């Protein structure tokens, strides 16, 4: 299989730039694999697709405000991050840091992407404010750096960090994104991108799912570079994802194991379920799912629409069938569904 087989055309106007006023108002394209047909529905109808014996599996990872704007020590910088953090110019030593994952037990050392990366050598210090600065202590592949922070990182992130909106949302993050780019059941801090299929749920929707007879189980997979990194080679086989941390508690594992059917909310929940089946209920996963994959735990999947040529689209095609899912995407484009993180969703059963 070649990556070029997983492509489609999308007008930029269909990329959702903001969430709907109400989470549950999204459209939902329902794909029936056995019948090879689909229906245009609404997400508010989702609980009607559940039944007694189902287990709805949700990723409760919480997004951290992991984008920081600072300047190289010894330079003066305009505070462009405050007003327009997506500007491409870097004035007077301006530096953007996108934190990926802590790599030390005290959470003072982090893997990160740094822009402009080529200018940032080992030993360089980035100043983010009076109470936070970081030194570059290691270089990695694809622009990665390891930063050692001086100051309380977690405390300062809540104060000066920006919501890590994906680059196809062409606007600065806003105060409202702190709440809307987060699921209502988010609990465990650690993700640098939202598990977006979960953004549609409200507490009322979850209660309706319970009333339909479904159990609800929570898993944790901290979304990192492994989820959204691009695939750099056209040949799919042999591509490796960056490792991401996951965990399932014994209580939730029992609910999952006891279910007649497991409906995973989001590709991260699918990867967590399938990873736990293969290597245990916690650890790190590099599981890359593409057509031909043997699904052992997943009986249904709710997912948002994904960018072409990505591991997320490959996973959806693996579960729903490549030709069927790609045809459904063409239908969604024609019907002007809203795409990507703040967009509509697809249920595959």
Secondary structure, DSSP 4 states (H G I P E B T S, - for coil): -BGGGS-----GGGB-SS--SSGGG-EEEEEETTTTEEEEEEGGGGGGG--TTEEEEEE-EEE---EEEEEETTS----HHHHHTT-S---TTEEEEEEEEE-STTS-EEEEEEES-TT--TT-EEEEETTEEEEEEEE-GGGEEEEEEES-HHHHHHHH-B----TTS-S---TTHHHHTS-TT--EEEESS--GGGGG--HHHHHHHHHTT-EEEEEEE---HHHHPPP-SSB-TT--PPPEEEE--HHHHHHHHT-SEEEEESHHHHHHHHHHHHH-SEEEE-----TT---SS-SEEEEE---TTSHHHHHHHHHH-HHHHHHHHHHHHHTT--BSTTS-EEEE-
